[in-house]
Amino acid sequence: MSKQKLGERTICTHTGAVEDPIFRGAVSPIYLSTSYDFIDQDPKRYPRYFNTPNQEFLSKKVAALEDAEAGILFSSGMAAISAVMLTLLKSGDHAVIQNDIYGGTRNFIESHFESYGIAYTFTKDLSSSSFESCIKENTKLIYVETPSNPLLKLVDLFAIAKLAKTHNIVTAIDNTFATPIIQKPLTLGIDIVIHSATKYFGGHSDISAGAVASSQAIIDQIWGLAKDFGGNLSDYSVWLLERSMKTLAIRVKAQQKNAKKIARFLEQNKAIKRVYYPGLASHENHQLAKIQMKGFGAMLSFELSNEHDTISFLKSLQLIKPSMSLAGVESTMILPAKTSHALLSEADRKAQGISDQLIRFSVGIESKKDLIFDIEQALENSKNN
Ligand SMILES: *Cc1c(COP(=O)(O)O)cnc(C)c1O
């Protein structure tokens, strides 16, 4: 292929395919071997070295999408996140962590950092000044996640990257909600991008995987730890993930197109108190979203008015599934107060703006009119007497 920079949909479709020189099939063959020739092969290939042919090649697709030099795939998002954190943070180090991050990430930090001798500070809010005020002499990592869950608040990535550089601190982002189709943090100066590939990369709610993209030097450093911790993805899943990622760009774009229209529909509906979507002018970070994102994503949250019961609303849905997780081609809704944020005290939830009436909506690729119809009929069937 020519030297010109490939378009995103071309990268999704072609980059990182494993060639089939013998049969010249159209799709990548799966190499399931766990044993490779060591005499004439360099590097030595082994699944846990993250370098079977399928792993090695699919990580090139992830890297290309994130404008990164290199990538590495994991068996889950948390395997990726924990590998990044434990690579960068050693006993005696300190990390600055965004206050509202994925529950599993928070739990990892709060449950294990102390036993590793790693100190941390959660920011007060998502402002750059809040991050700055948490920096200490021994801070080695600033960790962000934007848009955040479930209120889709944004962190100013360019400002955080600049702040970190002046203090010689490495930055990492969980880019799961945005995907590289909507946000490319490395181009804004962030050092490491992490994905739960269980979400949009997989996109069909049937793969557990994680991915990291960064400079070759940082990926090599992460590899040094990851190969000892294990946590590589099976080649069956790598192959399935490659197949899924071919449609990443078109899926995400179709989903965000639906989300934008549904956010407007919800905002005008009397049964909805409030809608949180970065694409709405009413969202606190709408201006920043226009600058650092290409589109506004396909995740939104809304608060049902008190005249409606959330459980009967969710049970009345016929098309949209009330189910955990997110980012599949099918639309799903959850109650953050009863799931991701159930472990917080009611006061903490309130402080974070997560009410019992709040519903998070992962918008799928269905026909928009059918989604709207489903919401309307569920609203009709969930009125309190
Ligand atoms: C799901 C998720 C994770 C964790 O990914 P797993 O694949 O479940 O380990 C991390 N960050 C975000 C934003 C997520 O949505």
The ligand as a Gaussian input file, in Angstrom:
#p B3LYP/6-31G(d) Opt

LIG

0 1
 C      -15.512000      -1.999000      31.343000
 C      -14.559000      -0.918000      31.597000
 C      -13.276000      -1.184000      32.123000
 C      -12.832000      -2.578000      32.525000
 O      -12.771000      -3.430000      31.437000
 P      -12.905000      -5.028000      31.575000
 O      -12.745000      -5.486000      30.177000
 O      -14.246000      -5.301000      32.165000
 O      -11.812000      -5.485000      32.474000
 C      -12.415000      -0.130000      32.293000
 N      -12.773000       1.120000      31.988000
 C      -13.997000       1.427000      31.497000
 C      -14.320000       2.836000      31.174000
 C      -14.923000       0.422000      31.283000
 O      -16.134000       0.736000      30.808000

